[in-house]
């Protein structure tokens, strides 16, 4: 006899890009709140997020999209207002349409059941990564080598990232100029320096930006840097190192990381 699940089945829709969470129900609610209130602070309160969590969420969405989902207006103690772009509105609309279709599937399952309840496992499988920095990129150039291949990526107009990957990875990932991919950099691999100190540092990636967030504990500092194109990068450094780099809100700094610390992912 076929066993029926509970009449109420909630199918959770999550959109990912390169293995990273792009958007789920909570982030959609946050974007909708930004669209309504035109403020990150007010949207965070309305959606039940802390201010920092809200900023991290919307920045992660912008980093993984080819065009930003939201833009900010500078001004005020919390960075001014915020607006949802046409890209963000399309993302919200797409998510809600997919969610509606999945809702109909859930209703059908609740009504008709499944032959094997083990099938329900496939609706709940997911993966979350702890890496803070993930960027949707386009491959611009590939320089061959016997060991490590240098891959030049464009994350936004004028924002270039260089990755060093093993030779075999080029064919395994299907990398070629024009190919889209996701570049991932651990926040612990990102250093911060004064904007004028780049010449003395050998890191291949020297990305200029402005500090827009800093959180300290007794030992470490988490620095969020606006690197242009509505993209941000997060660095985890010692508190002493952050102070030496002058990493205060509004300061111009360099985000530094080695090409070998950039991990590439394709679909």
C-alpha positions in Angstrom: 0.0 0.0 0.0 1.4 3.4 -1.0 2.3 5.5 2.0 1.4 9.2 1.8 3.5 12.0 3.2 2.2 14.9 5.2 -0.4 16.9 3.2 1.8 20.0 3.7 5.1 19.7 1.7 7.4 22.7 1.4 9.9 22.5 -1.5 12.8 24.8 -0.9 14.2 26.5 -4.0 17.9 27.6 -4.0 19.7 29.0 -7.0 23.5 28.4 -7.1 26.3 29.7 -9.3 29.6 27.7 -9.5 28.6 25.7 -6.3 28.0 28.9 -4.3 24.6 30.0 -3.0 23.4 32.8 -5.2 19.9 33.3 -3.9 17.2 31.5 -1.8 13.9 32.5 -0.2 15.5 34.6 2.5 17.7 36.5 0.1 14.8 37.1 -2.3 12.8 38.5 0.7 15.8 40.8 1.4 16.0 42.1 -2.2 12.3 42.7 -2.2 12.6 44.6 1.1 15.5 46.7 -0.4 13.2 47.4 -3.4 10.4 48.6 -1.1 12.4 50.5 1.5 15.4 51.7 -0.7 17.6 51.2 2.3 19.8 48.3 3.4 19.2 49.2 7.1 15.4 49.3 6.8 15.4 46.2 4.5 17.5 44.2 7.1 15.0 45.1 9.8 12.0 44.2 7.7 13.6 40.8 6.6 14.9 39.9 10.0 18.6 40.1 9.2 21.3 41.9 11.0 22.8 44.8 9.1 26.1 43.0 8.5 24.3 39.8 7.4 22.2 41.8 4.9 25.3 43.5 3.5 27.1 40.2 3.1 24.1 38.6 1.4 23.5 41.4 -1.2 27.2 41.7 -1.9 27.5 37.9 -2.5 24.6 38.2 -5.0 26.3 41.1 -6.9 29.7 39.2 -6.9 28.1 36.2 -8.6 26.1 38.0 -11.2 27.5 39.4 -14.5 25.6 42.7 -13.8 24.7 44.0 -10.3 21.3 43.2 -8.7 21.5 46.3 -6.5 23.4 49.6 -6.3 24.0 51.9 -3.4 24.0 55.7 -3.0 26.7 57.0 -0.7 25.7 59.1 2.3 24.7 58.7 5.9 26.1 56.6 8.7 25.2 53.3 7.0 26.2 54.1 3.4 23.1 55.9 2.1 20.3 54.4 0.2 20.0 51.3 -2.1 18.1 50.4 -5.2 17.3 47.2 -7.0 18.5 47.2 -10.7 16.6 45.7 -13.6 18.9 42.7 -13.3 17.8 42.3 -9.6 14.1 42.6 -10.6 14.5 39.9 -13.2 16.2 37.7 -10.6 13.3 38.2 -8.1 10.7 37.5 -10.8 12.5 34.4 -12.1 12.8 33.0 -8.5 9.1 33.7 -7.7 8.0 32.0 -11.0 10.2 28.9 -10.3 9.0 28.8 -6.7 5.3 28.9 -7.9 6.0 26.0 -10.3 7.7 24.0 -7.5 4.7 24.8 -5.3 2.4 23.0 -7.7 4.8 20.0 -7.8 4.7 19.9 -4.0 0.9 20.0 -4.0 0.9 17.1 -6.5 3.3 15.1 -4.3 1.1 15.8 -1.2 -2.0 14.6 -3.0 -0.6 11.6 -4.9 2.3 10.5 -2.7 5.5 8.8 -3.9 6.1 5.1 -4.6 9.2 5.2 -2.4 9.6 7.6 0.4 13.4 7.5 -0.1 12.8 9.7 -3.2 12.2 12.6 -0.8 15.9 12.6 -0.1 16.6 14.0 -3.5 14.6 17.1 -2.7 16.7 18.0 0.2 20.3 17.5 -1.0 22.3 20.7 -1.0 25.8 22.1 -0.6 27.1 25.2 1.1 30.6 26.5 1.0 32.3 28.7 3.6 34.5 30.7 1.1 33.5 34.4 1.3 34.8 35.6 -2.1 33.3 34.2 -5.3 33.1 36.2 -8.5 31.3 35.5 -11.8 34.0 36.0 -14.4 34.8 35.7 -18.1 38.0 34.2 -19.3 40.0 36.9 -21.3 43.3 35.3 -21.9 45.2 32.0 -21.3 49.0 31.9 -21.2 50.2 28.3 -21.6 53.0 26.8 -19.5 54.4 23.4 -18.8 53.3 23.5 -15.1 50.9 26.3 -14.2 48.8 28.1 -16.8 48.0 31.8 -16.2 44.4 32.6 -16.8 43.3 36.3 -17.0 39.7 36.9 -15.9 37.4 39.9 -16.1 35.0 40.1 -13.1 33.6 43.5 -14.1 34.5 46.3 -16.5 38.1 47.2 -15.6 38.3 44.6 -12.8 40.8 41.9 -13.7 41.8 38.8 -11.7 44.7 36.5 -12.6 44.5 32.8 -11.7 47.3 30.2 -11.8 45.9 26.7 -12.5 47.5 23.3 -13.3 47.9 22.6 -17.0 45.4 19.7 -16.8 42.7 21.9 -15.3 42.4 24.0 -18.4 41.0 21.1 -20.4 39.1 19.6 -17.5 37.3 22.9 -16.8 36.9 23.6 -20.5 38.6 27.0 -20.1 39.0 29.2 -23.2 38.7 32.9 -24.0 35.1 34.0 -23.7 34.2 31.1 -21.3 32.3 32.0 -18.1 33.5 30.7 -14.8 33.5 31.5 -11.1 36.7 32.6 -9.4 36.9 31.7 -5.6 39.4 33.3 -3.2 39.4 32.4 0.5 39.2 35.6 2.6 42.2 34.3 4.6 44.3 34.4 1.4 43.6 38.1 0.9 46.1 40.7 2.3 45.4 44.4 2.7 48.0 47.1 2.1 48.1 50.9 1.7 47.1 52.0 -1.9 50.6 53.2 -2.6 52.5 50.1 -1.5 51.8 47.8 -4.4 55.2 48.1 -6.0 56.9 46.5 -3.0 54.6 43.4 -2.9 55.0 40.4 -5.2 51.3 39.2 -5.2 50.0 38.8 -8.8 46.6 40.3 -7.9 46.7 43.9 -6.6 43.1 45.1 -6.6 42.4 48.7 -5.5 39.4 49.5 -3.5 37.8 51.4 -0.6 37.2 50.0 2.8 33.4 49.9 3.5 33.4 47.5 6.5 35.6 46.4 9.3 34.9 44.0 12.2 37.5 43.4 14.9 38.0 40.9 17.7 41.0 40.6 20.0 43.3 39.1 17.3 41.8 39.4 13.8 40.0 41.9 11.6 37.5 41.2 8.8 37.8 43.9 6.1 35.2 44.4 3.4 36.5 46.3 0.4 34.5 47.9 -2.4 36.5 47.0 -5.6 34.2 48.7 -8.1 31.6 47.3 -10.5 29.3 46.8 -7.5 31.7 44.1 -6.3 33.3 43.6 -2.9 36.1 41.4 -1.6 36.6 40.4 2.0 39.9 39.9 3.8 40.7 38.2 7.1 43.9 39.7 8.5 45.4 40.2 11.9 44.2 43.3 13.7 47.7 44.6 13.8 48.0 44.2 10.0 44.7 46.0 9.4 46.0 48.9 11.5 49.3 49.0 9.7 47.5 49.1 6.4 45.3 52.0 7.6 42.2 49.9 6.9 39.6 52.3 8.3 36.2 53.0 6.7 36.7 55.1 3.6 40.4 54.4 3.3 41.8 53.5 -0.2 43.7 50.2 0.0 44.9 47.3 -2.1 43.5 43.8 -1.8 46.4 41.4 -2.5 46.3 37.7 -3.3 48.4 35.3 -5.2 47.3 33.8 -8.6 47.8 30.3 -7.1 45.2 31.2 -4.4 42.4 31.7 -7.0 40.3 28.6 -7.5 38.2 28.3 -10.7 34.9 26.5 -11.2 32.8 25.9 -14.2 29.5 24.2 -14.8 
